[in-house]
Every structure is written in structure tokens, then in C-alpha cells.
Amino acid sequence: MTKEHTNICPHDCWDTCSMTVTVDESGKAVKIRGNKEHPVTKGFLCIKVNNYLERVYHPDRILYPMKRTGKKGEGVFERISWEEAIQLITDKWKETIRQYGAEAVLPYSYAGTMGLINYDSMDRRFFGKMGASRLARTLCASAASAALHSVYGTRLGVDPEDMVHSRLIIAWGTNTLHTNVHQFPIMEEARRNGAVLVVIDPYRHETAEKADIHLQIKPGTDSALALGMMHVLIQNDQLDHAYIASHLQGFEELKKRVKPYTPAHVASITGLSEQEIIEFTQLYASTKASLIRCGFGPQRHTTGGEIIRTLAVLPALTGAWQELGGGFLLANMDVGINYENLYRADVYEGNPREINCAQLGSALLQQDNPVKALYVYNSNPALVTPDANKVTEGLLRDDLFTVVHEQHMTKTCRYADIILPATTTLEHLDIHTSYWHLYVQLNEPAIAPLGEAKSNTETFRLLAKAMGYTEDCFADSDEDLIRQALDSTHPFLNGITYETLKEKKYQKVSFEGDHFFPFQHGFLTPSKKIEALAPQMKELGLEPLVNYTPLEQKAEGAEQYPLHFLTVKAKHFLNSSFGNVETLKKREKEPVLYMNPQDALSRGIAEGDQVKVYNDRGEIVLPAKISEKVRAGVLVTPINLWQKNVNVTTSEALTDLGGGATYYTNFVEAVKVG
């Protein structure tokens, strides 16, 4: 007899879907589908996760610990036992710590699983106790997070389920159909109710093609457009003066800031026409229930913090936050989880250095206080980290001891000394929050771990014992960790416990009333207002008042590298995840390079030609797709990291705020090859 289990998609995606998994009599998962009962998942999954079982049972799945027997990068390993693997790892770490100190050990992880327990618990305790170098995890959203904290005091926004009440939805820098598929039906319901959908993006992607209006902005000029909108709103007195007086700090300074940003001036910056800017602003001004649904794309620039700060101020001018379905949403991340319980900083040793994960290549190659041991889990840094050639050079060091805990033979695994087999979401216990919807969800194992795969938490318990760490927190079970995470005084988690989740599988966070208004009791900034003027920015060496700063080509000369190269999300892959799933590889096909006809003509490039895209960091060769999907001066390729590594061209430069990765501030040249 088959059984059905409720599991949660673990991947770095807005939707955090609830999945129904069917397991047959032999204990094998044979079917996966969206949970029909879940209020957001509503019975369907994205095309990637529809094929998740192919990933779980992939013939190249890592099932046993392995030790390298060939040269680094060759991918030649032999099977060993867990006992031998743990002994080899901890012996090497103890030796490294004796010779170089604990800072010579660096953990590297990111969002390979978004489950709180396997992402964010026992690992923090373990490396904190060791005194290892701390990792700043900045690849995705650190600039946006810091920006929203400066404007609102939190990363909370609108409940996406309430977007059915929106009358204007602005998808700003997000391809919803590819990256947030459960958002689109909500948008469509709103449109059936009379809403207008506007997409602001340099790339005419699938969502832009379905929108009512597409504003094809130049990359990195988003804050100029926002300031231009403010100029028009103020000039025409299309403002909610009462809301501004009560809820906006810095309005008088803002009026002076936006004065030069006339439609003509903003048109010259953004590449939009004056008419587009004026008509769009009039639409925004006349629609109270207007929502800016912002993606992570705009903050992946060197000015990313500034961009998000400026966009987040816009709803204050029209009072949109007062309306059901109005306001701003980038991410709903602050839902009250007790991270102090998970991290247990009371067991930490010393005050070790912090290394930014976006600068891993430089960290691995530095001569002073070198990294001598690297432990990788929940990530594939050889492919996803900026300046990938530099990362590869570091991973090839003979004196670097690298351990990788992974599900599949990724490129990073090929540089490992020891590989450990990792479980998938079907094989371990965890809880999940979302950075989009407002549900806390329980993931219970549906199948036994394949081969000798172990979860992150179980592996760190083994490593802690072998290192001689005797504190009680290293013996906490996964159930203990879940209870500790939910043991919170935050009102959002009222009534949510491990026991209630075991019964209900998912629960929405607790809030007053029928709808979620995150700021009904005021904003969480020092002024208790939306801060267009944030004095604390001065302490960081940044402009306190929202602003526009042009992108700088610091490492690349504008004449030498005149094209702006954007590496956007593919439909069938998620960063490097799913890139080895044959069904999805066949559907995605080979990666292409979208190039405007004007840029192609000036370089003698025709449809289908092989084109080398390059800068001083590296090069990649892609077939040309001549299209108006991109404006002149912009190149776009959907990320296909298992096939072609676009990050050989991206930079280690960091965002202005939050120290984030700047994948989209990437300047190149393109030439026909062959």
C-alpha cells in the first residue's frame, strides 16, 4: 500500500512549496505533486520541482563517503567509511588549528537547503565553538536586507495573498513566471479584478511579455526612475500629505533631492521616454492600492542598497501602505524565529575574522593568515561564486584541505579531498519559513536516506564528538532544534509549536485582524517612520538621504568593455541546482546570448554565431540570439551553470550596503569566434 507524506521544497525560491509525496510499499518515492490543501501552493509545483524525484534518484547521486585518489579537479575518488572520513577530517582540522589557528578553517555554505535546521543551527554552533573564520553569506539579498532595515526597520512587506486586492502591481526587477510561479496566479486574479500589471526590467522576459506595460530600463538606473517619479508626484501635488506628515522622515530634504530629476533628465539616464515616465507616474499616483513587488535583481549592483532604499520610499508619498494590497514587498523574512537558541553563541570561542563569501577567490589566494581548510555544504562555490576563475585557482591549491558535503558530483566536489553524502528534503526532518509567503511549515522524512547519506545536523553532531566538544547543545536532536527555533516571544509565532506543526503541517504566522498590515503599529526604525533620510547611513560612510549614483566601471574601462552583461535566472534550473537533471536539460537546451540587433550589426554577428563574451576576469562562449528582448548596450544570458559558467566574468566587488555580491554590475565586450 502506498503512503502520502507532506514535504517542503527546500530550494532558494520565494514559493517554499508544500509537496505531497507518494511512497510505495518498497519505501521508494514514486510521485510528487503540489499540496492541494496548501493556500499558496494550491496543488501545483514549478517545472523544476515536478522533476525532483529524478534528482533524488539520479544515477550520479553521492551515496557514500569518498576520499580523493587523483589530482584535484580530476574527480577521481575511492569509497571510505563514515568512521574513516570523520577521523581524517577532524585529525586534519586539529593539526591545522595547532599550526595555524582556528581561523585557518573556513566554512562555506549558502542556500542549497532553506530548511532552518539544516541551514542555520548545528553548523553555527560547531564552527563557533571551533573559533573558525566566520562567513558573511551575502550572495543573494544582503544589500536589500540592509536597505529595507534602514527604511522600514524590518524586511517585512505585504502578504502576497493580499495582492488580489491590489489595483496596480509593479513587478520591479523580477521575472515572476520563472522565479515565483505561485505569485503569477495571484497577479492574474488581481488583473481580473481590474488591476494593471507593470514590469520594470532591462530584459523583456516572459513575465514582461504578459504584462500590460513593460518599461525596459537601463540596468542599475532604477533609483533614478524612482526619484523621477517622486519629482512628478511632488510637482503635481499628487501626495498624501497626512500620511507623509505622520510616517515619512526627511520629506523636506527629499523635495530638494528630487528637484533636478525631471522627466527629461531621468529619460536621459534610464533610456525610457519622458512620456513613459510621466504616464507611469500618473498611473501610480491615481491608484491608491498600488504595490511595488520588487525582485532581488536591482540590488545586485554596486549601488544595490541605494536602489532598494529609494524604491522602498515611494509608497510613503501616496500613502499606499494604508491600502489593502498596497505598499511594497521584496521579502518577508523576519517572522520571529529564535535564532539565539539555534546559534548558541554562549559556546563560541574568540572573535575570529569574517570572510565575505562573494570574495572566496581572494580569500583562498591570500598569503597572510591563509585559509588552510575549507568545509563546503549547501553550496557549489566553484560555480556560483563571483570571479569563478579565481575561485578555481584557490580550490586547486595542494595545501588546501577541502571537504564537501553534497548530494551530487558538482564541480566543487571535483576539488575536494573528502566528499560526504548529503540527504535531500525527502530524507530528513526540518522546518521552513518563506521569504515570500507567511507560513511556517514542517518537513518530515518521506523515505529513508539513500545509501549512507546524512543530514547536515547529524554530520555536525558526529564532527563535534570527534573534535571533543562536550557541551550539551551538540547532542540536541533535530526535534530539539525545531522546538528551540519556535520557542519565541514574538507574537508571529503564537500558537505555532512542533506539536501543532506535526498535526497541521503548516501554519500561518499570527497577526491582528483579517489581513496582515506589518506596520499598523508604526515602523521599526529609530524614528518609527519610513526613513527617506536615515542618519545612521552616515556612520557607514554612505549618503543618509535616498539618492541615485551611476554605476562605475572601476575595473573595466568603458571603452574597452562597453556592454552590460546580465546573467538572469533560467526557467528550468535554480543557480546550479537541477542542472544535471536530464529531463530539464533537454527542455532548457543550450544557453544562449541575447544581443540587440544594433550591437550585433556593429560587431558583424549574426543569429546563431558563436560569440565570446569577455573581460579581464574571464570569458564564455555562447550562441547569439539576436533580439529586441534586450536594449542596445545590454547582453543577457539565462544562467546554465552546469553547462557554462557565467561567473568567470562577474566581479568580487561588493554592494554599497550589506556587502552583497554584484553579479549585475558586469561590463564586457563581445566578439564573433570561429
Secondary structure, DSSP 8 states (H G I E B T S, - for coil): --EEEEEE--SSSS---EEEEEE-TTS-EEEEEE-TTSTTTTT---TTGGGHHHHHT-TTB--S-EEE-S-TTT--EEE--HHHHHHHHHHHHHHHHHHH-GGGEEEEE-SS---HHHHTTHHHHHHHHHT--EEE--SSSHHHHHHHHHHTSSS----GGGGGG-SEEEEES--HHHH-TTHHHHHHHHHHTT-EEEEE-SB--HHHHHSSEEE---TT-HHHHHHHHHHHHHHTT---HHHHHHHEE-HHHHHHHHTT--HHHHHHHHS--HHHHHHHHHHHHT-SSEEEEE-SGGGSSTTHHHHHHHHHHHHHHHTGGGSTT-EEES----S---HHHHH-GGG--S---EEEGGGHHHHHH-SSS---EEEEES--HHHHSSSHHHHHHHHT-TT-EEEEEESB--TGGGG-SEEEEB--TTSS-EEE--SSS-EEEEE--SS--STT-B-HHHHHHHHHHHHT---GGGG--HHHHHHHHH----GGGTT--HHHHHHHSEEE---SSSS--TTTT--SSTTSSEESB-GGGGGGTS-SB--------SSS-TTTS-EEEEEE--SS-BTTBTTT-HHHHHHH-S--EEE-HHHHHHTT--TT-EEEEE-SS-EEEEEEEE-TTB-TTEEEEE-BTTTB-GGGS----B-SSTT-B-TT--EEEEEE--
